[in-house]
């Protein structure tokens, strides 16, 4: 995908170079059409393609963990303790391992990807321009819908007596999946120095 | 060669230059795997390409209006 886009970009650059060096070639009809393709249609497609690739790339675990502030959270995915919810999901492939952060933190609403991107840009601004927060917090707290996106409708989730008794409270976010004393061991980055880690392949 | 024709060629050159620089920035952003690469793409690359497209479209309007003046 990236290679195809780079090929398209190179083609656009070659065409734009022709019009930069010899703008007089646009005197003929054929070159006028080529100028429209090279200076309008192809570059516009390059913007769309670039945006698409950058959006897809930002869904990757590797992308999220390339930020310095995210390093402890990436480390927490390898904790050798099934009570750590993100580690358990990541290590057992309950979420795609290459999209682990996105699977549990994406906003699955219609404008979710746009909202996520804006939130990401705010964090980049805080990191490089203003002051980054000491503790990273999710604005508004963790939304149960991010768990329910996968778990709702699943047999073992629905048939669990505790889940079914609290289903309305869970769906309306009145009771949080992670802070109600049920699944409250999440990343726990402050305690990572005292836990055992899993090494893949060992 | 008329003054208007020269102006059109300069607009085409400016448009081409903006698009080339914008596309080179886009290639750099695609090859750089870092959270800042999106910022580079969106705020520098895409803006330059978009500006180049606008200048090109403006040059077309400019040519059309010049043609209109000739006929009118």
Interface residues (C-beta under 8 A of the other chain):
Chain A: X2 X5 X6 X9 X12 X13 X16 X17 X19 X20 X23 X24 X26 X35 X39 X40 X43 X44 X46 X47 X50 X51 X53 X54 X57 X58 X62 X63 X66 X67 X117 X120 X121 X124 X128
Chain B: X8 X9 X12 X13 X15 X16 X17 X19 X20 X22 X23 X24 X26 X27 X29 X30 X33 X34 X35 X36 X37 X38 X39 X41 X42 X45 X46 X49 X50 X52 X53 X56 X57
